[in-house]
C-alpha cells in the first residue's frame, strides 16, 4: 500500500492513514490493544483512540509502537513518522474547534474528495444560505451569544467554499421533498434559499436531486446520512450519522459499502436533476 501522503491531503486524512497503518502493523505482529497498553503502561483506551484517529499521536509514540511490532523497514517507518508530524499541522478549521461537534466531521469533510448526503429534515449545510443558517442555528441554540452563532455561520460558510475551490468537493445531495417546503426563517428566507439551491446545483461538481413523497419507504428514513469518500484511500471512506443523542461514525468497509448501495438505490428513486430544479422553480413562482 502506498502511504506517501499527497501534498493536498489535510492533517485529518493523514492521521487516519497513520491510524490504519499502525493497526495493521499491530495485528500482523500478533498484539492486542490491551497488551500494547500494558506494555507501555498507557491508559487502557489510548491504543483504541490512536487506531481510531481520535487523538493525535506523537512521532515518539509511533517510533515506540513500530519497534514493539518489530517493523524494521526504514522507509516505511520514516513514512509513518512523517504522517505523525504532518497530522499535527494547523488548518483553517482549527480556530473553530470551540463550535465544532465532537468527532471532527469538518476535518474529514475538508479532506474528502466526494461527499454523498441524504437529508430528510433540513437542507445540507453545504447548500444553506446565510439567512437559513442563522434561523436554523438560532432555533437550536437560543441561549448562545450572538458572537457564537456568527462563528457557527462562518464555519459553515468556510465549509461551503470547497464547492468552488480549485479542486472542488464533489457533492451528491439527496433531499426529501418535505425539506424544500418546510419554512425556516420565514417565506422570504425560503425564497432566497430556493434561489441559492438553483444556483449551487448549476455547479458541475454538484448533483442535487429531490426524493419525492411518492418514493415510499426506504432505509434512510430514520435520519440524515453523510458518506465521505477518499478515492485514493477508499478503505478510509466513512459514514457519518448525526443525532441528538450523539454522532456516530461507521468505518468498516462492509458497512460503508452497504450504506453506499442503499444510497444509490434511493438515488434511483429520486427525481432527475432537471426535474428537481423545476420543482424548486415552481415553488419560487
Secondary structure, 3 states (H helix, E strand, C coil): CCCCCCCCCCHHHHHHHHHHHHHHHHHHHCCCHHHHHHHHCCCCCHHHHHHCCCCCCCHHHHHHHHHHCCCCCHHHHHHHHHHHHHCCCCCHHHHHHHHCCCCCHHHHHHHCCEEEEEECCCCCHHHCCHHHHHHHHHHHCCCCCHHHHHHHHHHHHHHHHHHHCCCCCEEEEEEEHHHHHCCCCCHHHHHHHHHHHHHHHCCCCEEEEEECHHHCCCHHHHCCEEEEECHHHHHHCEEEECCCCCCEEECCHHHHHHHHHHHHHHHHCCCCHHHHHHHHHHHHC
